[in-house]
């Protein structure tokens, strides 16, 4: 009996190694196609549509406009690495959404976005044409954003600039969302409504993690996309929110803010 158990365990272990080896041996093309299929299902879902629309309810939980929280991108782009610019692309997208929500968008937002696009080679005009994703006002932007992501997933199979912007940008948007939520929550007070609002954004973290995992079947892609410990940052925020079973307090927000600022501060540092 003991020998049988050992034999079964050994067989299972070998099987796991074979499966692991097959995953690691996935070609770049196979990994890109598999990731698109996996992420298409994730983004084209009711949960993701609800998540993208959740940001619009910020005013309902007592959060207000604070221009000091936004990144003044002027004089901050020229010294940044491509990886940092990909993250800043997502940070800028959330800043733009926040400004749209409070009718505070000005030309500087659009100018900074165009400059980042130029530096990273992001084909925004082409993607807008293909996805028909563009919203002049915040209303309707959630659906437009999902259309844009789905178009990016298709183009990412052949365009590394789009792939890096897709993954790095979603990571950046995740960092910026929790920076805004933590900062505004600490300023306004941690109410039950606010805690529910933060908990509702937990899928944002899970999607950011899923986007990194989706490309992990190919070593080259995994190394290219999971830079600067992105998975660890996401997991540490998830642990705080999940560990409190939804009952966040000020010290939890301060801890989340500290984690986020460790990523965000180098991005917002002015170029010398």
Rosetta blueprint (number, residue, H / E / L):
1 X L
2 X H
3 X H
4 X H
5 X H
6 X H
7 X H
8 X H
9 X H
10 X H
11 X H
12 X H
13 X H
14 X H
15 X H
16 X H
17 X H
18 X H
19 X H
20 X H
21 X H
22 X H
23 X H
24 X H
25 X E
26 X L
27 X L
28 X H
29 X H
30 X H
31 X H
32 X H
33 X H
34 X H
35 X H
36 X H
37 X H
38 X H
39 X H
40 X H
41 X H
42 X H
43 X H
44 X L
45 X L
46 X H
47 X H
48 X H
49 X H
50 X H
51 X H
52 X H
53 X H
54 X H
55 X H
56 X H
57 X H
58 X H
59 X H
60 X H
61 X H
62 X L
63 X L
64 X L
65 X L
66 X L
67 X H
68 X H
69 X H
70 X L
71 X L
72 X L
73 X L
74 X L
75 X L
76 X L
77 X L
78 X L
79 X L
80 X L
81 X L
82 X H
83 X H
84 X H
85 X H
86 X H
87 X H
88 X H
89 X H
90 X H
91 X H
92 X H
93 X H
94 X H
95 X H
96 X H
97 X H
98 X H
99 X H
100 X H
101 X H
102 X L
103 X L
104 X L
105 X L
106 X L
107 X H
108 X H
109 X H
110 X H
111 X H
112 X H
113 X H
114 X H
115 X H
116 X H
117 X H
118 X H
119 X H
120 X H
121 X L
122 X L
123 X L
124 X H
125 X H
126 X H
127 X H
128 X H
129 X H
130 X H
131 X H
132 X L
133 X L
134 X L
135 X L
136 X L
137 X L
138 X L
139 X L
140 X L
141 X H
142 X H
143 X H
144 X H
145 X H
146 X H
147 X H
148 X H
149 X H
150 X H
151 X H
152 X H
153 X H
154 X H
155 X H
156 X L
157 X L
158 X L
159 X L
160 X H
161 X H
162 X H
163 X H
164 X H
165 X H
166 X H
167 X H
168 X H
169 X H
170 X H
171 X H
172 X H
173 X H
174 X H
175 X H
176 X H
177 X H
178 X H
179 X H
180 X H
181 X H
182 X H
183 X H
184 X H
185 X H
186 X H
187 X H
188 X H
189 X L
190 X L
191 X L
192 X H
193 X H
194 X H
195 X H
196 X H
197 X H
198 X H
199 X H
200 X L
201 X L
202 X H
203 X H
204 X H
205 X H
206 X H
207 X H
208 X H
209 X H
210 X H
211 X H
212 X H
213 X H
214 X H
215 X L
216 X L
217 X L
218 X E
219 X H
220 X H
221 X H
222 X H
223 X H
224 X H
225 X H
226 X L
227 X L
228 X L
229 X L
230 X H
231 X H
232 X H
233 X H
234 X H
235 X H
236 X H
237 X H
238 X H
239 X H
240 X H
241 X H
242 X H
243 X H
244 X L
245 X L
246 X L
247 X L
248 X L
249 X L
250 X H
251 X H
252 X H
253 X H
254 X H
255 X H
256 X H
257 X H
258 X H
259 X H
260 X H
261 X H
262 X H
263 X H
264 X H
265 X H
266 X H
267 X H
268 X H
269 X L
270 X L
271 X L
272 X L
